[in-house]
Amino acid sequence: LPDLKIMDGKNCTGKVFKWISLATVTTILDHCFYFADNLPLNTSHHDKDTRPKCAVDKDFQVSTTTLSTYFQIPFDYIPFITHAFWSIDERYWLGEFWNTFNEIDNQYFSIQQYNNLTVRDLTLEPGRTYRLSVKFCADEVCFPSLNTSGVTIIPSKPVAGPISIEYTNHTNNTDKMAVVFANMYDPDILDEDEARQVSHFTIHLLAQMDFSKCRIIALRGYNRAGVWQTAFAEIKQCKVHAENQIIVPNIVVDGIGEQQLNGDGSIRDGYGKEIYLEENGRWNTEDADYTPYKNILSAVWHSLRHKDFTWAVIEIKTLDAVTYYKDFNNLHLSDPCSHPDVVTCGHTENAFINVLFNDDNPLAHGKRYTMCIHAPSKPIHHEKWTELLEEINVCSDGITVDLTSPITGKVWIGPVTEIQYKTTTSDIFVNWEKFIDVEEYGTASHSTGIRQYQVAIGRMIMK
C-alpha cells in the first residue's frame, strides 16, 4: 500500500472524518470535527499565542492514557480494504528497537475512508516513546503492517534552575541587565548535558530603573508538548533592611486603609477607613497601585519632619506603560494647589493624610490620582547645633481607582468550542480569553489589571 500513510495524533486538516475510539476490549463509533488551528484568543497583553499547535504528525504528547493515529484510505483502495488490526509498540530506551506494549496485539476494527483511531484506557510511562501499528486487510488477506513514527510522552512541567542578574548603570544615564540562567529541562526525558548548560541574554533599558518597589524578571519555558514552567528572580535583592537596603520606597507612598463594614458585619463595597500614623512612626506597608474605595484617598510620608506640608490630590490624565523607569512622569511642584488637574488640596502638620470624598462627588472608577506635597525649608534647632531641612517637592507614583470586578472572557476545553467530549483522562486542555479590569482606561501602571488567574476543574451532574 505505497500511497497509504498513518500519522501520530489526530487529524488537523480541517476535513470531516470518522472517529473510532477504542478501548482494549470495546469499540465506539462517533463523528467529530477537528480544525487545523486553535480557536483564536483575544489575548490582550500577551505577545503571542503559546498554545500547542496541531501538528500533521505529532512527536510529543501530554496524555498518558491515549494514543491516536489517523489516515485516509486512497479512493482506489476503498472497494477491497474492509478492515484492519492495530497494536501498540514501545521503544526501548536506547536505539530503534520496539516491542509489543502490554501484549496488546492485533485488535480488530472496521474501515471507512477517513479514520482516526484512538486507543484509550492505557497507562503510558512518561519519557517513553510509543507507536501504533496498523495492518490493513482485504477480506482474509492482510498487508504488511504500517507504523507511525512514534510519539514521546512528556506530561511533566520543565524543571527550572537558578537565575542570576547583573544590573549595571551606563554613563549615558541608561541601564542594562545581563541575565544568566540554568537551562530548563524536561524531567521525563532527562538530558544531563542540557541540564548542566546555561544561557544568557541582555536587556538594554531606555533609562534608569526605579527601585522604589521590588522588580523581578520572569522566565517561562515550554516543553515540546506545550507544558510550561515559570521561574522568577529579583533584579535587586528585595528583602534587605536597615543600612544595606536596596529597595527604597518613594518619599510619598499611596496607602489604603481597612474595608468599611455595614452594621450587620457585611462588607460595604467601595468604602474604606482612614489610615493613621503615630508621630515619628514608620509606615511598613508597601505602596499601593490600586484602591477599591471611592470615598477616600490616603498617603504617607513618614521620613519627613517638617510638620508644614501643603498637599494636593491631582488627577493623572496621561500615563505611559513604562512606569518602572526612575523619575518617569514625576511632578515637582512648589505649589501643588496651582496644578491645572488638581482635585482638592490643603495643609497639614502630620506625615500622612486622609482625603475624604462624599457620595455626591466620589472618586471615579478607572481614574488615577497622585498625592503631591510641598514642604518649605526649615531650620531645626538642637541643643548644640542647627539642622536645616531642605525644601521638598515630591509626589507619589499614583493610585488607580478600581471599583468593579473583572469582565470575564470566554472559557472552553479543547482546541475549539464545538468539542464536547474527550478521550484522555490524564489531562485537560483549558483555554480562556483575557479578563479585563481597569486597563481599558489607560490609567493603570500595569499592562493588565488582572493579578492572577485561578483555575478549578469540576464536573457537571447530568440529570
N, C-alpha and C positions, 0 to 999 in steps of 0.2 A: 504494500500500500504506500507507494512513494509520495503521493500527494496528501497524505493524512498525517498531521502533526498534533500532538497533545501538549498542552501548556499547563504550568502550575498556576493556581489561583482561579479566580472567577472571570468570566467573560466581561471585558470592559470595552467592547467595540461599539456599544450603543444599540446592538441588534437585539431582537426578541429571541429568547431561546427557551428550551425546555430545561427545567432544573430538576435533576434527580438527586434527592437527598437520601443517603443510605446509612443505616446503622449496620453493624456487623451481621445482623440477622433479619432486618426489616428493610423494605424499600418503600419510599413515599414519592409520588409523582406530583409535582406542583408547577405553577407557572410564575415567572418573575421577570422584572425589568432590571437592567443594570446599566449604568451610564459610564462614559469614558472618564468623566471628571466629577469631583465632589461638587455638591451644590455650592454656588458662590456664597461667600460670607461677607457681611458688612463688618469689616474688621477694625475700622477707626484707626487707633493709634498703633496697630501692628504694621510693621513694614511689609510683611508678605504672609501669604497663606502657607503655613508649615505642615499642614495635614498631609499624611501619606497619599501619594498619587497612585492611581490604578496603573499597574504595570501589565504589559502584554504577557510577559512570562515572569511570574513572581519568584524572587530568590530568597526572600526572608518573610517571616510572618510572626505575629504575636500569639495566635491561638495555639493552645496545647491540646485541644480536643477535636480538631477537624483538619482534614486535608481535602483540597479541591483541585480538580483539573477540568479543562474544557476543550472541546474540539468541534470541528464542523466536518461532517461526512461529505466528501465531494459528490456532486449530483450523480455522476456515473456509477458510484458505488452503492447508492441507496437501494436499488432493487434487490441486491443479493446480501448485503450486510444486515443481519437481522438481530444480532445480539452480541454481547461481549462478556468477558470475565475480567475482573480487576483484582489487584493485590497491592500490598504496600511493602516497599523495601526500605531498609535502614542502612545508611552508610557507616562503615567502620570509621573510627576516629582518624585514622591515617590512610591515605591512598584512596583509590576509586574502587573499593570493594564493597559490595552490597549483599545483604542477606535478608530473607523474608522476615518482616516485622510481626512478632507475636503470632506466628503461624497463620496469619490472615492471608489466604491464598485462594485464587480462582472463585471469586464471588460473582454470581450471575447478575446481569441487568440487560434490559431490552434497549434497542437503539432507535433514536429519532435523528433527524438531520442535524439539529443543533442540540448539543448536550453539554450540561455542566454537572459533573459528578462530584458530590460532596460526601465524604465519609466522616461520620461523627462518632461520638462516644469513645474517642481514643484517649490514650494517656501518652502524649509525646514528651520526650525528655528535652528540656532546654539545652541548646548547644548542639544537638544532633541534627542531621540532615535526613530528610525522608523524601521518597518519590512514589508516585503512583504508576503502576504498570498495568496496561490495558491490552487484552488480547481480543481482537475483533474476529467474529466468526460469520461464515455463510452456511447456514444450516448446521451440518455436523463437521464442517471443515473450518479450522481456525488458522489464522495467520500468525506469524511470529509476533511476540509482544512488542508494543511500543511503550517507551518510558518517558516520563517527564524528566527535566534536567535536575529536579530536586529543589526542595525549599528547606531553609535552616530555621529552627525555632529559637527566637530571641525575645522572650516576654519581659525580661527584667530591665529596670532603669540602668542607664550608664552609671558607672562609678566615677565620681568627681574627686579630684585631688586638690592640693593647696593652690592658692593664687597669691602671688606677691606683686605689689605695685610700688613703683618708684616715681614719686612726683617731684618734678624739677621746675624751677622758675627760669624763664628766659630773660635776657637783658632787655628785650624789647617789650617787656611787660605782659608777655603771654606765657602760658604754661604748657607742659606736655606730661603725659603719663605713659610710662613703659610698663606693660602688663606681661608677666611671665606666669604660665600656668602649666600644671601637670596635665598631660593629655587624658581626657576621659576614655574609658574603655568599657567594653561590654563584658559583664561577668559571666555570661553564658558561653562566650567563645573567647576566653581569656587569651590575649596575646601579650606575653610578658615583656617583649621588646617594646610594644606600643605603650604598655602601662608605665614603662620607665622613661619614656620620652617626654620632653617639654616643648611647648610652643610659646610664641610671644607676638605681641603687636604693640604699636604705639598710637596713642590718641593725641592729636595736636589740638589745643584749645585756642579759642579766639581771644581770651583774656584770662585774668587770674580767677581761679575758682573761689567761690565764697564758702568758707568753712565755719560759718556760724551754726551750721547744722551738720549732722553726720551724713557723709556722702558715700555711696557704695557703688561697686561695679558688679553687675550680674552677668554671668556667662552661662549660656544654655547649650547643651549638646544633645544631639539626636542619634539614636542607633538606626540601623538600616531598615528597621520596621516602623520607624516613626515614634518610638518611645523616647521620652526626653528626661533630662535631669538638669537642674539649675544650681549653680554654685555662686556664692556671694563673697565679696571681700570688701573691707573698709578701705577707702582710698587713703585716709589717715586715721590712726587709731582713735576710736571714739570714746572709749570708757577710761579716759585718763583724767585725773582730777588734780587739784592744787597747782603747784608751780609748773608741772610738766603738761598742763592741759593744752591740747592741740585744738580741739573744737571749742571756740569761744563764742558764746551767743551774742546776738546783737545787743546794743545798749537798751533799745526799746523792744520788748517782747510782747507779742499778742497772747492774751490768755483767755481762757473760758472757765466759768465757774460751774458749779453743780446744777443739775437739772431741777427746775421747779416742779413741785408736786401739787396735785389737787387735794382737796380736803379728805377725799377717800383714799389717798395714797397713790392714786394713779398718776402717770406722767402727764404733765401739762406741756404738750408739744409746742415747740417754738419759743419757750420761755426759760431763761436761765437766771441763776442767782449771781449776786455780786461776789467779786473776789476781795480778799483782804491781805495786806502785808504789814507786819509789825514794823515799827521804826527800827532801822538798821538790820532788818531781816533779809533773808536771802530767798529768792524765788527759784525753786528747783524743778519746776515743771517746764517741759520743752515748749518752744514756740509753736503756737497753733497756726495752721494754714486754713482751717475751715471752722465755722461756727454754725451750730444748728439752731441758734437763737435769733429772733427778730426784735427782741426788746432791749438788748444790752450789748455793748462792746467794752472790753476791758483790756488794759495794757499795764505793763510793769517796767520800771527802770531802776532796779534795786541798787545798782552800783553808783548812782549819783547822789550827792549830798548837798545840793544847792538849796533845797527847800524853797525854790522860787521858780515854778515851771508854768509856762504858757503852753497849753496843749490844743490840738485841733484834730478832728476826725475829717479826713479828706478822702473823697471817692477816687479810686484809681480807674481811669477810663481807657487807658492804653496799657497793654501788658504783653511783653514778649515771652515766648515759652522758655527761653534760656535764662531763667531767673537764678540759675546756680552760679552765675558769674558775679564777682565781687563788685559792689557799687553799681550794679545794674538797676536802672530805674529808681535809684535812691534820690531822695529830696533832701536839701539842706536849706531850711527856711529860718531866717532870723525873726520873721513874723508869720507864724503858721496861719493865723486868722485871716491873712490877706490873700491866701491862695484862692484862685477862682473856683475850684471844685470843693471848697470847704463845706462840710455838712453842719458842723457845730464846733464851738471852741470855748475855752475857758481858762481858768487859772487854779493852781493847786500847790500846796506845800508838800503833799505826800509824794512818795515814789511809786504811786500806782494811781489808776483812775478807772472808774466805772461810769460809762456814759449811757444813760437810760433813754429809751425811745418808747413813746406811748402807742396805743393801738391806732390812733389817727394818723400817725406818721412813723410806721415801723421800718426796720431795715428791709431792704428789697432783696428777694431771692435772686441769686446769681451775681449780685454786685460784689465788688471787692473794695475794702476800705483799708487805709493805713492811718496809724496814730503818729502824729508828728509833735515834737516838743522843742521848746526853746528855753534855755536857762542862761541868763547873763553871767558873765564872770563875777566871781565873788571871793573876797578875802575871808579866810577863817583864822581868827587869832587864837593861837595856842599860848601856853604859859611863857615859853621862851622863843617862839618863832611864829611867823605868819605864813599860812598856806594859801596860795591863790588857786581857786578852782576856775578852770578855763570855761569860756563860753561854749555851750553845747547847742547844736542844731542838728537833730537826727530824727529819723522816722523808723517805724517798724517795717518789716518787709511785706506786710499786708495780710489780710484775712478775708476769705470768701464766704459769703452767706449761703448756706445750703440748707433749705427748709424742707425739701421733698425727698422721697425715696427714689432710687434709680428707676429709670424706664427700662423695662426688661426687653431683651431680644428674644428671637425665636430659638427654641431648643429642640433638637431631634437626635435620634440614634441612627447610626449608619451613614453612608455617604450621601444619600438622598432621602427626602422626607417620605417618599412613597413606600419605602420598605417597612413593613410591619412585623416581620418575622426574622429570626436569625437562628443559625445552627450551632455556632460555637458557644460553649458555656463557660469559657475561661476568661473572656474579655468582652468589654462593651466599648464601642467607638462613639463617643458623645461629641456633638457639635453644638455651638451656640453663637448667635450673633452678638455683637457688642452690646453691653448695657450702657446707658447714657446717664450721666449725672453731672450737672453744672458746667462741664467743659464746652457745651454748646454756646455758652455766653461769652467765651473767650476771656474769662477773668480768673480762671484757676491757675495755680502755679505748677500744675502737672498736665501732661498730655491727656490724661483721663481722670475723671472724678471717681473711678472705681478703685478701691484699695486692693480688694482681693475677691475672687470667686470661690464659693464653696459648692462642691458637687456631692450630691447624695443619690444613691441608687436604691430604688424601692420597687415594689411590684403592685400591679393592679389586680384586685379581686373581681373576676368576671362573674356576673350573676346571670 
